[in-house]
Amino acid sequence: MSTAFVFPGQGAQVIGMGRSLAQAYPAARDVFDEVDTALGEKLSGLIWDGDIETLTLTENAQPALMATSMAAMRALEAEGVVITRADFVAGHSLGEYSALCAAGVFSLADTARLLRIRGRAMQAAVPQGEGAMAAILGLGADEVTRIAAEAAGDGVCALANENDPTQNVISGDKEAVERAIALAKTAGAKRALPLPVSAPFHCALMAPAADAMAQALGEVTLNDPAVPLVANVTAQAVGTAGPIPQLLVDQVTGRVRWRSSVEWMVAQGVTEFWEIGAGKALSGMIRRIHKDATLRTVGTADEVQDAAQS
């Protein structure tokens, strides 16, 4: 039985995430302390005792979710479950950075700083209110791609997240996304609704953020991953550090191919997926992609102990 460790993306954040891990495991507490030091601020205070609106700001949510995932990994390690227990790692959007940190490609401090840069650059790439994203439920990726292209006109509208067979997300100029919502409803979508996001992620409008990440990634040290990463933009595994910076740059403007990534892992024999960090969103997607998958969420101290005994 092969296993993949997968790491959640933005939207999974909740106030209090990771607190039980930090209370039960000194190694998990150390993760939050190190992220606080790397960022020069008490992000842990916001995570545990702040307000959800501030935590949800892209520049905060990205390093906060990574810290929670890494705290769960350190807790697993304290229980004897190391990263090489997995055959592959993968993450959804920012979760790809968590996966890379867990696999030893980036240090924890560098990962926190990269995600702070990424969050700020993505937020700054498009003026507030000019971009939008929308979830399209009940239509396949090919149909959503066609609708997005029709709606784009002279602007930008593209398939941003291919999440599972029934859920796809589009991104682009606000007016183009609104046209795509109407077209999707006409085409028979079960639901087509705007998402409460602060910027149009994973489309061509993010090009300035991609440039910022290219510069930032050029300034950090990378190691080969201890476990192959299944990359968002290719939905295939990479086992050396060399291609990773370009894959991460491409990811800023490119499609998150989550459904294809899970299908690829299943084709390699993966039958069990551990969702490491906050929430259960990826487990829901995986269940809709592969109904026979064995799923485990690892985001609390109790879940860590259960996983360690499995």
Beta strands, then each sheet from edge to edge (+ up, - down):
strand 1: 2-7
strand 2: 88-91
strand 3: 131-137
strand 4: 157-164
strand 5: 167-173
strand 6: 191-194
strand 7: 229-230
strand 8: 237-238
strand 9: 270-276
strand 10: 294-298
sheet 1: 2+ 1+ 9+ 10+
sheet 2: 4+ 5- 3+ 6-
sheet 3: 7+ 8-
end
